[in-house]
Amino acid sequence: MDRKTLNRLGLAAAILLVPGGFILGATLAAQRYRKQHAEGEAVTEEDEAAEGDTRPAA
């Protein structure tokens, strides 16, 4: 395959796959929030910050 064909294939893959990833991510996030809401746990900004912080506490 030549470079032009590979570039077109890459662009087509990005156009087709990226929106699906956004939809999947949004679906999983919504499911998580619904589950926590059903359990009676409120998600706060501190909870969100704690999930993203993997560093040990100093």
PyMOL commands that set and color helices and strands:
alter all, ss='L'
color gray80, all
select helices_A, chain A and resi 3-38+45-52
alter helices_A, ss='H'
color red, helices_A
deselect
rebuild
show_as cartoon
